[in-house]
Amino acid sequence: MSLIPSIFGHRNRNNNSIFDPFSLDVWDPFDSFPFPSTSLSFPRLSSDAAPFVNARIDWKETPEAHVFRADLPGIKKEEVRVEVEEGKVLQISGERTKEQEEKTDTWHRVERSSGRFLRRFRLPEDVKVEEVKAKMEDGVLTVTVPKNVQEKKPDAKKIEISG
């Protein structure tokens, strides 16, 4: 396992592929260049929402389920939506609202982001979408998508020889 993050921002530990077939995120090759968006680049998001739009989500697979964990500090569970679209696309979305400003307040620094976020993941064929569960605890959203666990059949079957 490499301790150096990939230059493409992906955390694929199983192989060195830069493409994740299950992710519906769009990679912008011009994202890290020091010039403004060009006609070759994907449209940029407003600076208010940009830091929060790509909420970081971990996806791990266990023998029983696919487990998604998202850090969503300061967001209530009522502000988050978890949906399964078209049978096999998990969508996690929500919005952090901006804090109300009072006329008597003097702001010295605003670093916490606000705005909408949306992440979509194409689920594998071996899942039970009707049994998806989600829970929010201490600012961490955990979505569990159970797998269709089938009995493993033996690789070889002994055949009796008659005669």
Contacts in CASP RR format, 6 or more apart in sequence:
PFRMAT RR
TARGET T0000
AUTHOR 0000-0000-0000
METHOD contacts of the structure
MODEL  1
MSLIPSIFGHRNRNNNSIFDPFSLDVWDPFDSFPFPSTSLSFPRLSSDAA
PFVNARIDWKETPEAHVFRADLPGIKKEEVRVEVEEGKVLQISGERTKEQ
EEKTDTWHRVERSSGRFLRRFRLPEDVKVEEVKAKMEDGVLTVTVPKNVQ
EKKPDAKKIEISG
1 13 0 8 1.000
5 11 0 8 1.000
6 12 0 8 1.000
6 18 0 8 1.000
8 18 0 8 1.000
8 27 0 8 1.000
10 18 0 8 1.000
10 20 0 8 1.000
12 18 0 8 1.000
12 20 0 8 1.000
21 122 0 8 1.000
22 59 0 8 1.000
22 121 0 8 1.000
22 122 0 8 1.000
22 123 0 8 1.000
22 124 0 8 1.000
23 121 0 8 1.000
23 122 0 8 1.000
24 89 0 8 1.000
24 120 0 8 1.000
24 121 0 8 1.000
24 122 0 8 1.000
25 54 0 8 1.000
25 119 0 8 1.000
25 120 0 8 1.000
26 42 0 8 1.000
28 41 0 8 1.000
28 42 0 8 1.000
29 41 0 8 1.000
30 37 0 8 1.000
30 38 0 8 1.000
30 40 0 8 1.000
30 41 0 8 1.000
30 42 0 8 1.000
31 41 0 8 1.000
36 44 0 8 1.000
37 43 0 8 1.000
37 44 0 8 1.000
44 50 0 8 1.000
45 53 0 8 1.000
48 113 0 8 1.000
48 114 0 8 1.000
48 115 0 8 1.000
49 113 0 8 1.000
49 114 0 8 1.000
49 115 0 8 1.000
49 116 0 8 1.000
50 113 0 8 1.000
51 113 0 8 1.000
52 96 0 8 1.000
52 113 0 8 1.000
52 114 0 8 1.000
52 115 0 8 1.000
52 116 0 8 1.000
52 117 0 8 1.000
53 115 0 8 1.000
53 116 0 8 1.000
53 117 0 8 1.000
53 118 0 8 1.000
54 117 0 8 1.000
54 119 0 8 1.000
55 70 0 8 1.000
55 71 0 8 1.000
55 72 0 8 1.000
55 92 0 8 1.000
55 117 0 8 1.000
55 119 0 8 1.000
56 70 0 8 1.000
56 71 0 8 1.000
57 68 0 8 1.000
57 69 0 8 1.000
57 70 0 8 1.000
57 92 0 8 1.000
57 119 0 8 1.000
57 121 0 8 1.000
58 68 0 8 1.000
58 69 0 8 1.000
58 70 0 8 1.000
59 66 0 8 1.000
59 67 0 8 1.000
59 68 0 8 1.000
59 121 0 8 1.000
60 66 0 8 1.000
60 67 0 8 1.000
60 69 0 8 1.000
61 67 0 8 1.000
63 147 0 8 1.000
63 149 0 8 1.000
64 146 0 8 1.000
64 147 0 8 1.000
64 149 0 8 1.000
65 144 0 8 1.000
65 145 0 8 1.000
65 146 0 8 1.000
65 147 0 8 1.000
66 123 0 8 1.000
66 124 0 8 1.000
66 127 0 8 1.000
66 144 0 8 1.000
66 145 0 8 1.000
66 147 0 8 1.000
67 142 0 8 1.000
67 143 0 8 1.000
67 144 0 8 1.000
67 145 0 8 1.000
68 90 0 8 1.000
68 92 0 8 1.000
68 121 0 8 1.000
68 141 0 8 1.000
68 142 0 8 1.000
68 143 0 8 1.000
68 144 0 8 1.000
68 145 0 8 1.000
69 140 0 8 1.000
69 141 0 8 1.000
69 142 0 8 1.000
69 143 0 8 1.000
70 92 0 8 1.000
70 119 0 8 1.000
70 140 0 8 1.000
70 141 0 8 1.000
70 143 0 8 1.000
71 139 0 8 1.000
71 140 0 8 1.000
72 80 0 8 1.000
72 136 0 8 1.000
72 139 0 8 1.000
72 140 0 8 1.000
72 141 0 8 1.000
73 139 0 8 1.000
74 96 0 8 1.000
74 139 0 8 1.000
75 94 0 8 1.000
75 96 0 8 1.000
75 139 0 8 1.000
76 136 0 8 1.000
77 136 0 8 1.000
77 141 0 8 1.000
79 94 0 8 1.000
79 95 0 8 1.000
79 96 0 8 1.000
79 97 0 8 1.000
80 92 0 8 1.000
80 93 0 8 1.000
80 94 0 8 1.000
80 136 0 8 1.000
80 141 0 8 1.000
81 91 0 8 1.000
81 92 0 8 1.000
81 93 0 8 1.000
81 94 0 8 1.000
82 90 0 8 1.000
82 91 0 8 1.000
82 92 0 8 1.000
82 132 0 8 1.000
82 134 0 8 1.000
82 141 0 8 1.000
82 143 0 8 1.000
83 90 0 8 1.000
83 91 0 8 1.000
83 93 0 8 1.000
84 90 0 8 1.000
84 91 0 8 1.000
84 123 0 8 1.000
84 129 0 8 1.000
84 132 0 8 1.000
85 91 0 8 1.000
85 120 0 8 1.000
87 123 0 8 1.000
87 129 0 8 1.000
88 122 0 8 1.000
88 123 0 8 1.000
88 124 0 8 1.000
88 125 0 8 1.000
88 127 0 8 1.000
88 129 0 8 1.000
89 120 0 8 1.000
89 121 0 8 1.000
89 122 0 8 1.000
89 123 0 8 1.000
90 120 0 8 1.000
90 121 0 8 1.000
90 123 0 8 1.000
90 132 0 8 1.000
90 143 0 8 1.000
90 145 0 8 1.000
91 118 0 8 1.000
91 119 0 8 1.000
91 120 0 8 1.000
91 121 0 8 1.000
92 117 0 8 1.000
92 118 0 8 1.000
92 119 0 8 1.000
92 120 0 8 1.000
92 141 0 8 1.000
92 143 0 8 1.000
93 116 0 8 1.000
93 117 0 8 1.000
93 118 0 8 1.000
93 119 0 8 1.000
94 116 0 8 1.000
94 117 0 8 1.000
94 118 0 8 1.000
95 114 0 8 1.000
95 115 0 8 1.000
95 116 0 8 1.000
95 117 0 8 1.000
96 113 0 8 1.000
96 114 0 8 1.000
96 115 0 8 1.000
96 117 0 8 1.000
97 114 0 8 1.000
97 115 0 8 1.000
98 114 0 8 1.000
98 115 0 8 1.000
99 114 0 8 1.000
101 107 0 8 1.000
123 129 0 8 1.000
123 145 0 8 1.000
126 147 0 8 1.000
126 148 0 8 1.000
127 145 0 8 1.000
127 146 0 8 1.000
127 147 0 8 1.000
127 148 0 8 1.000
128 145 0 8 1.000
128 146 0 8 1.000
128 147 0 8 1.000
128 148 0 8 1.000
129 145 0 8 1.000
131 145 0 8 1.000
131 146 0 8 1.000
132 143 0 8 1.000
132 144 0 8 1.000
132 145 0 8 1.000
132 146 0 8 1.000
133 143 0 8 1.000
133 144 0 8 1.000
134 141 0 8 1.000
134 142 0 8 1.000
134 143 0 8 1.000
134 144 0 8 1.000
135 141 0 8 1.000
135 142 0 8 1.000
136 142 0 8 1.000
END
